[in-house]
Every structure is written in C-alpha cells, then in structure tokens.
Amino acid sequence: MQQRLAAVDNSDHYFAIVESQGERHLVDLGPTTSYKMELAPATEITVRGIPVRVQQNQVVMATRVRVGGQTIQINQQTSLR
C-alpha cells in the first residue's frame, strides 16, 4: 500500500493504492481532518467504501477504515457532492 496526500474540494485527503486479490485499487481514505496517520507500505488495512468513477479512473471512496485494530469512520460528504 502506498499513501499520498491530494487536494479535493479545498481540503486535503489521504489516498492509497491498495492491493487486493492481485489487483490494485485507488482509495480515497478521506479528509486529513478525520485522522492523522502515516501508513507504512506494508501496512494491512481493511477498507469499506463506495466505488465511483472519476474521469477515466475508478476510485473507492472509503466510508470506514480499519487499521491496527482501530476502526475509523470517514466523512466523505465534501467529496460526494
């Protein structure tokens, strides 16, 4: 997994490329105001979310992220307008 930061609708969001069952998925992990977390490349996470198409790309808009035994609810309202 690779984590990056990008601006979405005037707020910074965490993005990750996550590998699952041999496929790579781009995941919007939500605004940086939801949580502060640095994820190492080998970190295992569980993501629940909504797949959406942005231009030519499919992106999973995370609604819940579980990492290290902690579950974080993500508020994606600014992104889903």
N, C-alpha and C positions, 0 to 999 in steps of 0.2 A: 504494500500500500504506500502511495506517495501522497503527501498532504501539501496543499498550496493555498494561498490567500488570493482572493479576487474581489473586486467591487461589483455589487449587484444592487441596483436601485438605491444608490447613495449609501450603502452600508457594506462593510467588509464581510465576506463569507469564507468559511473553510470549504475547500474542495479536496476530494481524494479520488485517486484511481485505485479501485479495489478489484482484486482478482477473486473470482468465484467460479468454481467448476470449470476451470480452464479459460474463462472469459474475463475480459477487463471491462469495468463499468466506471463511468464518471459519476460521482456522487456529490451533490451539494449538501454539505454537513451543517448548513445553517449559518446564521449570523454569528460573528465572533463575540457578540454581546451575550449569546446564550451560554457560553462556557469558554474557558481558556484552557487549551490543551495542546501539547505538542505530541504528535503521534509518530513514533519511530516506524521506519519502513516495514519491519516485520510484525508490527502490532496487529493482533487479531481483533476485529470489531464485528459486531452484528448490526446491520442496518435494516430498518423498516422504512419504506417510503413509497412515493408515487412516481412512476416513470413518466417523464414528459419529453416532448421533442422541442429542442431549442435550435432554431435554424436547421441545420443538417444533422445535428447530434442528438442522441438520446441521453438524458440526464436523469438520475434518480434523485428526487427531492426528499431528503431524509426527514422523517417525522419523529423517529426515535433512533438513538444510537446507544449501543451497549458496549462498553469497553472496561476492562479490568474489574468486572463485577458491578459496575455502576451503570444505570440506565439514565439517559438524558433525553428529555422531551424537547423537540425542536419546534420553534415557532417560525414557520416559513411564510407567514402572511404577506410580508413585503415582496416575496419572490413570486407568489402565485397570483398577483393582481393581473 
